[in-house]
């Protein structure tokens, strides 16, 4: 959600446009959203929109950037596993349920055949998401909860990658068992468990699906 009116009428109009774009993507899908429709929903003139953005894609990138900064709050529980589980729960809700998640899914889909958008996502959007995903790991490293030699980038990939894969590719549900398995594996502080070193439990079986 976009709130506030810190910069007067222009800022209110800008935020109305961002909110309208979010709402319309969630309601009718990316392909049916138009600048005209956004302007009508936001109660502004098309000229006002074109003053700030070249296209509906530019609007949606800005909307998603603002929403992710506001909605992914990164709770600090004081312990790595509970920090990570809280973040993963929030990430799943954000990607699967929120209007912002609908925008993200639409942008990722559009980027498959829009090289300019793909480059922008990689340069502007994904690094911000990545930085948030790293926070529980960086906190854990600072507290000494991860081995000094831990490959944090790989651990982040292993924790959030399966969530994105299910949300964006397979459409399978992101289950509590999967999240338990991801947190358990991350808590080991290394990229997976060598074969034969542990007997798989229910959580491990969920990861192997």
C-alpha positions as CSV (number, residue, x, y, z in Angstrom):
1,X,0.0,0.0,0.0
2,X,1.2,3.5,-0.8
3,X,0.5,6.1,1.9
4,X,1.4,9.6,2.7
5,X,1.4,13.0,1.1
6,X,4.7,14.5,2.2
7,X,5.2,16.5,-1.0
8,X,1.8,18.0,-1.6
9,X,-0.5,17.4,-4.5
10,X,2.1,16.0,-6.9
11,X,3.2,13.3,-4.4
12,X,-0.5,12.4,-3.7
13,X,-1.1,12.0,-7.5
14,X,2.1,9.9,-7.9
15,X,1.1,7.6,-5.1
16,X,-2.4,7.3,-6.4
17,X,-1.0,6.1,-9.8
18,X,1.3,3.5,-8.1
19,X,-1.6,2.2,-6.1
20,X,-3.9,2.1,-9.1
21,X,-1.3,0.1,-11.1
22,X,-1.0,-2.4,-8.2
23,X,-4.7,-2.8,-8.0
24,X,-5.3,-3.2,-11.7
25,X,-2.6,-5.9,-12.2
26,X,-4.0,-7.9,-9.3
27,X,-7.6,-7.5,-10.7
28,X,-7.2,-7.9,-14.4
29,X,-3.6,-9.0,-15.1
30,X,-0.6,-7.3,-16.7
31,X,-1.7,-7.6,-20.3
32,X,-5.0,-5.8,-19.8
33,X,-3.6,-2.9,-17.8
34,X,-3.3,0.4,-19.8
35,X,-2.1,3.8,-19.1
36,X,-5.7,5.0,-19.7
37,X,-7.0,2.5,-17.1
38,X,-4.4,3.5,-14.6
39,X,-5.2,7.2,-15.1
40,X,-8.9,6.6,-14.6
41,X,-8.4,4.5,-11.5
42,X,-6.0,7.0,-10.0
43,X,-8.2,10.0,-10.9
44,X,-5.4,11.8,-12.8
45,X,-4.8,12.9,-16.4
46,X,-2.7,10.7,-18.7
47,X,-0.4,13.7,-19.1
48,X,0.3,13.6,-15.4
49,X,1.4,10.0,-15.7
50,X,3.6,10.6,-18.8
51,X,5.3,13.4,-16.8
52,X,6.8,10.8,-14.6
53,X,6.8,7.5,-16.5
54,X,7.2,6.3,-20.1
55,X,5.1,3.2,-19.8
56,X,3.0,1.0,-17.6
57,X,6.1,-1.2,-17.0
58,X,8.0,1.8,-15.6
59,X,5.0,2.5,-13.3
60,X,4.9,-1.1,-12.1
61,X,8.7,-1.3,-11.4
62,X,8.4,1.8,-9.2
63,X,5.3,0.4,-7.5
64,X,7.0,-2.8,-6.7
65,X,10.2,-1.2,-5.5
66,X,8.2,1.0,-3.1
67,X,6.0,-1.9,-1.9
68,X,8.8,-4.3,-1.3
69,X,10.6,-1.7,0.8
70,X,7.5,-1.1,2.9
71,X,6.1,-4.6,3.2
72,X,9.2,-6.8,3.7
73,X,10.0,-5.6,7.2
74,X,12.8,-8.0,8.2
75,X,11.9,-8.8,11.9
76,X,14.8,-9.1,14.3
77,X,14.0,-11.9,16.8
78,X,17.6,-12.2,18.1
79,X,18.2,-15.7,16.7
80,X,19.0,-16.9,13.2
81,X,16.5,-19.6,12.7
82,X,13.5,-17.6,13.9
83,X,14.7,-14.5,12.0
84,X,15.0,-16.6,8.8
85,X,11.6,-18.4,9.3
86,X,9.9,-15.0,9.9
87,X,11.4,-13.6,6.8
88,X,10.5,-16.6,4.7
89,X,6.9,-16.6,6.0
90,X,6.7,-12.9,5.1
91,X,8.3,-13.5,1.7
92,X,5.8,-16.2,0.8
93,X,2.9,-14.0,1.8
94,X,4.3,-11.1,-0.2
95,X,4.9,-13.1,-3.3
96,X,1.7,-15.3,-3.3
97,X,-1.0,-13.1,-1.7
98,X,-0.2,-9.4,-1.9
99,X,-1.0,-7.1,-4.9
100,X,2.8,-6.4,-4.9
101,X,3.4,-10.1,-5.5
102,X,1.1,-10.1,-8.5
103,X,3.1,-7.2,-9.9
104,X,6.3,-9.0,-9.3
105,X,5.1,-12.1,-11.1
106,X,3.8,-10.0,-14.0
107,X,7.1,-8.2,-14.3
108,X,9.1,-11.5,-14.2
109,X,6.9,-12.9,-16.9
110,X,7.1,-9.9,-19.1
111,X,10.9,-9.8,-18.7
112,X,11.1,-13.2,-20.5
113,X,10.5,-11.4,-23.8
114,X,11.5,-7.9,-22.9
115,X,15.3,-7.6,-22.7
116,X,15.2,-4.0,-21.5
117,X,12.9,-4.8,-18.6
118,X,15.0,-7.9,-17.8
119,X,18.1,-5.7,-17.6
120,X,16.2,-3.2,-15.4
121,X,15.0,-5.9,-13.0
122,X,18.5,-7.3,-12.6
123,X,20.0,-3.8,-12.1
124,X,17.4,-2.2,-9.9
125,X,14.8,-4.6,-8.4
126,X,16.5,-7.9,-7.7
127,X,19.5,-6.4,-5.9
128,X,17.2,-4.8,-3.4
129,X,15.3,-8.0,-2.9
130,X,18.6,-9.8,-2.5
131,X,19.9,-7.3,0.1
132,X,16.7,-8.0,2.2
133,X,17.1,-11.8,1.8
134,X,20.7,-11.5,3.1
135,X,19.8,-9.6,6.3
136,X,19.0,-12.7,8.5
137,X,22.2,-14.3,7.3
138,X,24.4,-11.2,7.9
139,X,22.9,-10.8,11.4
140,X,23.6,-14.5,12.1
141,X,27.2,-14.1,10.9
142,X,27.7,-11.0,13.1
143,X,26.3,-13.0,16.1
144,X,28.6,-16.0,15.4
145,X,25.6,-18.2,14.6
146,X,27.1,-19.2,11.2
147,X,30.6,-20.6,10.6
148,X,33.1,-18.1,9.5
149,X,33.7,-19.9,6.3
150,X,30.0,-20.1,5.4
151,X,29.1,-19.1,1.8
152,X,26.4,-16.6,2.6
153,X,25.4,-16.0,-1.0
154,X,24.9,-19.8,-1.6
155,X,22.9,-20.1,1.7
156,X,20.7,-17.3,0.5
157,X,20.1,-19.0,-2.8
158,X,19.2,-22.2,-1.1
159,X,16.8,-20.5,1.3
160,X,14.8,-18.4,-1.1
161,X,15.4,-20.1,-4.5
162,X,12.9,-22.9,-3.9
163,X,10.2,-20.4,-2.9
164,X,10.7,-18.3,-6.1
165,X,10.7,-21.6,-8.1
166,X,7.4,-22.7,-6.7
167,X,5.8,-19.3,-6.9
168,X,7.0,-18.4,-10.4
169,X,7.5,-21.7,-12.2
170,X,5.7,-24.8,-10.9
171,X,2.8,-23.2,-9.0
172,X,3.2,-25.8,-6.2
173,X,2.2,-24.6,-2.7
174,X,5.0,-23.3,-0.5
175,X,4.3,-25.5,2.5
176,X,5.3,-25.2,6.2
177,X,7.3,-28.4,5.8
178,X,9.3,-26.8,2.9
179,X,10.0,-23.7,5.0
180,X,11.0,-25.9,8.0
181,X,13.5,-27.7,5.7
182,X,14.9,-24.6,4.2
183,X,15.5,-23.1,7.7
184,X,17.1,-26.4,8.9
185,X,19.4,-26.5,6.0
186,X,20.4,-22.9,6.3
187,X,21.0,-23.4,10.0
188,X,23.7,-26.0,9.2
189,X,25.7,-23.1,7.8
190,X,26.8,-25.0,4.7
191,X,25.3,-25.8,1.3
192,X,23.4,-28.9,2.0
193,X,24.2,-32.1,3.8
194,X,26.6,-34.6,2.2
195,X,24.8,-37.8,1.2
196,X,24.8,-40.5,3.9
197,X,25.6,-38.2,6.8
198,X,22.0,-37.8,8.0
199,X,18.7,-39.7,7.7
200,X,16.1,-37.7,5.9
201,X,13.2,-36.5,7.9
202,X,9.8,-35.1,6.7
203,X,11.3,-31.7,6.1
204,X,14.2,-33.1,4.1
205,X,11.7,-35.1,2.0
206,X,9.8,-31.9,1.2
207,X,13.0,-30.4,-0.1
208,X,13.6,-33.4,-2.3
209,X,10.2,-33.2,-4.0
